[in-house]
Amino acid sequence: MTAKPLVVALSKGRTVKALVPLLARAGIDASALERDDRSLIRDVTALRFLLLKPDDVPTYVEHGAADLGVVGRDVLRERESDLLVPLDLEIGKCAMVVAAPMGKPRLTDLPRVATKYPRTAAAHFQARGVHAEVISLSGSVELAPVTGLADCIVDLVETGETLRKNGLEVIEKVAAVSTVLAVNRAAYKLRRSEIAELVERLRAAIHGAPASA
């Protein structure tokens, strides 16, 4: 590899915790990511990580400020980012769903839908031939049906416990979601061998093969 590190955009929080063991299995010491400080740039061997908010990861990659990004499929779908996705990291698995109040699974012909994913929600209902009014929220979307703001929500769900606690149930699945490795198209051309090597090391780690020296 060259002296210049590959720059990887990464969302803070749970993604970091899930990624560090995967990097370790790939033979990459990423313990610097676990430091308890406010530094948003973390350097490890041949890699530089930028710690960002999830929605900003594809922006940094698409505009070339980062060569690669570790990001959820939900964010890529919503942002309609023009990035290569060579590898599913098989972490952060969940589902994007439509959920409505329990006992009232049937929606009206013109449902009001609250969501943090307005583009994705609109596309989902449009594909079903349903003209939905999409209400964009930045958080706590589960409250929308409870307070009468919306008939249903489109959101991510892992166990479904948060939905149940708020009197909601899943009525449709929109898409499976996981965390992927996304790559800037220009970077892939200019640094193809380095990126390909990293991808293969991560692929081997995901499938249980020992890391190459």
C-alpha positions as CSV (number, residue, x, y, z in Angstrom):
1,M,0.0,0.0,0.0
2,T,1.0,3.6,-0.5
3,A,2.0,5.9,2.4
4,K,-1.3,7.8,2.0
5,P,-4.0,6.1,4.0
6,L,-7.4,5.1,2.6
7,V,-10.0,7.4,4.2
8,V,-13.1,5.7,5.6
9,A,-16.2,7.6,6.6
10,L,-18.0,5.9,9.5
11,S,-21.0,6.7,11.6
12,K,-20.4,7.0,15.3
13,G,-22.0,4.8,18.0
14,R,-23.2,1.2,17.4
15,T,-21.7,0.9,14.0
16,V,-18.2,1.5,15.4
17,K,-18.8,-1.2,18.1
18,A,-19.9,-3.7,15.5
19,L,-17.1,-2.9,13.1
20,V,-14.1,-3.1,15.4
21,P,-14.3,-6.9,15.9
22,L,-14.8,-7.4,12.2
23,L,-11.7,-5.3,11.4
24,A,-9.8,-7.3,14.1
25,R,-10.7,-10.6,12.3
26,A,-9.4,-9.0,9.1
27,G,-6.1,-8.4,10.8
28,I,-6.6,-4.6,11.2
29,D,-5.9,-3.1,14.6
30,A,-8.7,-0.6,15.0
31,S,-8.5,-0.1,18.7
32,A,-8.1,3.6,18.1
33,L,-11.8,3.7,17.2
34,E,-12.6,2.7,20.8
35,R,-10.8,5.6,22.4
36,D,-13.1,7.6,24.7
37,D,-12.3,11.1,23.4
38,R,-13.9,13.7,21.1
39,S,-11.5,13.2,18.2
40,L,-13.4,12.8,14.9
41,I,-10.4,11.5,13.0
42,R,-8.8,8.2,14.0
43,D,-5.7,6.7,12.3
44,V,-5.0,3.0,12.2
45,T,-2.6,1.1,10.0
46,A,-3.1,2.3,6.4
47,L,-6.6,3.6,7.2
48,R,-7.9,6.9,8.4
49,F,-11.5,6.9,9.9
50,L,-13.8,10.0,9.9
51,L,-16.4,9.7,12.6
52,L,-19.6,11.3,11.3
53,K,-23.4,11.3,11.7
54,P,-24.9,8.5,9.6
55,D,-26.6,10.8,7.1
56,D,-23.3,12.5,6.3
57,V,-21.3,9.4,5.5
58,P,-22.5,9.0,1.8
59,T,-22.0,12.8,1.3
60,Y,-18.3,12.6,2.3
61,V,-17.8,9.5,0.1
62,E,-19.7,10.8,-2.9
63,H,-17.8,14.1,-2.9
64,G,-14.4,12.4,-2.5
65,A,-13.6,13.6,1.0
66,A,-13.5,9.9,1.9
67,D,-12.6,7.0,-0.3
68,L,-14.9,4.5,1.4
69,G,-17.8,4.6,3.8
70,V,-19.4,2.2,6.2
71,V,-23.1,3.0,6.0
72,G,-26.6,1.5,6.3
73,R,-28.5,0.5,3.2
74,D,-31.4,2.6,4.5
75,V,-29.3,5.8,4.3
76,L,-28.0,4.9,0.8
77,R,-31.5,4.2,-0.4
78,E,-32.9,7.5,1.1
79,R,-30.1,9.6,-0.2
80,E,-30.0,7.9,-3.7
81,S,-26.2,8.0,-3.5
82,D,-24.2,7.2,-6.6
83,L,-21.7,4.9,-4.9
84,L,-20.3,1.4,-5.5
85,V,-21.3,-1.2,-2.9
86,P,-18.8,-4.1,-3.2
87,L,-19.5,-5.7,0.1
88,D,-22.3,-6.3,2.6
89,L,-20.6,-6.2,6.0
90,E,-23.5,-8.3,7.6
91,I,-23.7,-6.1,10.7
92,G,-26.5,-3.8,11.8
93,K,-29.1,-6.1,10.3
94,C,-32.7,-4.9,10.7
95,A,-35.7,-4.2,8.5
96,M,-37.5,-1.2,7.2
97,V,-41.2,-1.6,7.8
98,V,-44.6,0.0,7.7
99,A,-46.2,-0.1,11.2
100,A,-49.7,1.0,12.3
101,P,-51.7,0.9,15.5
102,M,-52.5,-2.6,16.8
103,G,-55.8,-3.9,15.7
104,K,-56.1,-1.4,12.9
105,P,-53.8,-2.9,10.2
106,R,-55.9,-1.7,7.3
107,L,-54.9,1.7,6.0
108,T,-57.0,4.2,4.2
109,D,-56.6,4.9,0.5
110,L,-54.9,8.1,1.3
111,P,-52.8,7.3,4.4
112,R,-50.7,9.8,6.2
113,V,-47.2,8.3,6.8
114,A,-44.7,9.7,9.3
115,T,-41.1,8.8,8.7
116,K,-37.4,9.8,8.8
117,Y,-37.2,8.3,5.3
118,P,-39.6,10.4,3.1
119,R,-38.1,9.4,-0.3
120,T,-38.1,5.7,0.5
121,A,-41.6,5.8,2.0
122,A,-43.1,7.8,-1.0
123,A,-41.5,5.3,-3.4
124,H,-42.8,2.3,-1.5
125,F,-46.4,3.5,-1.5
126,Q,-46.2,4.8,-5.1
127,A,-45.0,1.3,-6.2
128,R,-48.2,-0.1,-4.6
129,G,-50.4,2.5,-6.3
130,V,-51.2,4.2,-3.1
131,H,-51.1,8.0,-2.9
132,A,-49.7,8.6,0.5
133,E,-49.2,11.9,2.3
134,V,-45.7,11.6,3.7
135,I,-44.8,13.6,6.8
136,S,-41.1,14.0,7.4
137,L,-39.9,13.7,11.0
138,S,-36.4,13.6,12.5
139,G,-37.1,11.3,15.4
140,S,-39.7,9.6,17.7
141,V,-41.8,8.6,14.7
142,E,-43.7,6.0,16.9
143,L,-45.6,8.9,18.5
144,A,-47.1,10.0,15.2
145,P,-50.0,7.4,15.1
146,V,-50.5,7.6,18.8
147,T,-51.1,11.4,18.7
148,G,-53.1,11.3,15.5
149,L,-50.4,13.0,13.4
150,A,-50.3,10.0,11.0
151,D,-52.0,6.7,10.2
152,C,-48.8,4.7,10.1
153,I,-45.0,5.0,10.1
154,V,-42.1,3.8,8.0
155,D,-39.1,3.1,10.2
156,L,-36.4,0.6,11.0
157,V,-37.1,-2.3,13.4
158,E,-34.8,-4.8,15.0
159,T,-36.8,-6.7,17.7
160,G,-40.1,-4.8,17.4
161,E,-40.1,-4.0,21.1
162,T,-40.3,-0.2,20.7
163,L,-43.2,-0.7,18.3
164,R,-45.1,-2.9,20.8
165,K,-44.5,-0.5,23.7
166,N,-46.1,2.2,21.6
167,G,-49.1,0.1,20.5
168,L,-47.9,-0.5,17.0
169,E,-47.5,-3.6,14.8
170,V,-45.7,-4.3,11.5
171,I,-48.1,-4.5,8.6
172,E,-45.6,-4.5,5.7
173,K,-42.0,-5.0,5.1
174,V,-40.3,-2.3,2.9
175,A,-36.8,-3.7,2.7
176,A,-34.1,-5.6,4.5
177,V,-31.4,-3.3,5.9
178,S,-27.8,-4.0,6.8
179,T,-24.5,-2.1,6.9
180,V,-22.4,-2.1,3.8
181,L,-19.0,-0.9,2.5
182,A,-19.6,1.9,-0.1
183,V,-16.9,3.2,-2.4
184,N,-16.3,6.5,-4.2
185,R,-16.3,5.7,-8.0
186,A,-13.2,7.8,-8.8
187,A,-11.3,6.4,-5.8
188,Y,-12.0,2.8,-6.9
189,K,-10.4,3.6,-10.3
190,L,-7.4,5.4,-8.8
191,R,-6.7,3.1,-5.8
192,R,-8.3,-0.1,-7.1
193,S,-5.7,-2.6,-5.8
194,E,-5.7,-1.1,-2.2
195,I,-9.5,-1.0,-2.0
196,A,-9.8,-4.5,-3.5
197,E,-7.3,-5.9,-0.9
198,L,-9.3,-4.3,1.9
199,V,-12.6,-5.7,0.5
200,E,-11.2,-9.2,0.3
201,R,-9.8,-9.1,3.8
202,L,-13.1,-8.0,5.1
203,R,-14.9,-10.6,3.0
204,A,-12.7,-13.3,4.4
205,A,-13.3,-12.1,8.0
206,I,-17.1,-12.1,7.4
207,H,-17.0,-15.7,6.2
208,G,-14.6,-16.9,8.9
209,A,-11.4,-17.3,6.9
210,P,-8.2,-16.3,8.6
211,A,-6.8,-12.9,7.8
212,S,-3.9,-12.9,5.3
213,A,-0.6,-11.5,6.3
